């Protein structure tokens, strides 16, 4: 089945140690997103790609970077994770041409920072 | 602004009907979406309204009134498995992005 796949499901890293989270999609969607979600809070958009065009949210810390080498893959790099970066990281895609009526989410990566 | 407001918690009994309201700021608004998220899971899409009126999908319906900047999600014949968080969401300006409300935690009691 076409889907959005995130690996790993759980990731543990050490304070200050770079970590990369992965996302792949078989939907051939133009738009890919990274959201951060902390417990009992709304998903917070970090950035998104429309094809190769990168769009960073104004309040996304510089510590967070992203790469999209091709349509199918997108990566979230956290250069120096702090304790406050522990969260669920959700990748999503959208195939809409004009509006965002439907996002398809991966199952998320739960990041712990020790 | 582009924010959304929804109640933080709603409790209802199995078999009942519950309505979760959402108000939004109108700047750059195209349509209103609803997502369901169970604990530890990812959000899953429920519905989208771009036009005024009611959209029905099985036990779930969603309504939008653009003139009132208001929408709601209606859940009928509640089941225990409907216990989850429900997020309303909208388009954001400046590109393809979706902004989520803070979520409504629904507790369904036997």
Interface residues (C-beta under 8 A of the other chain):
Chain A: X31 X33 X40 X41 X42 X43 X44 X45 X48 X50 X55 X57 X90 X92 X94 X96 X99 X100 X101 X102 X103 X104 X105 X106 X107 X108
Chain B: X30 X31 X33 X35 X41 X42 X43 X44 X45 X48 X50 X87 X91 X92 X94 X95 X96 X97 X98 X99 X100 X101 X102 X103 X105
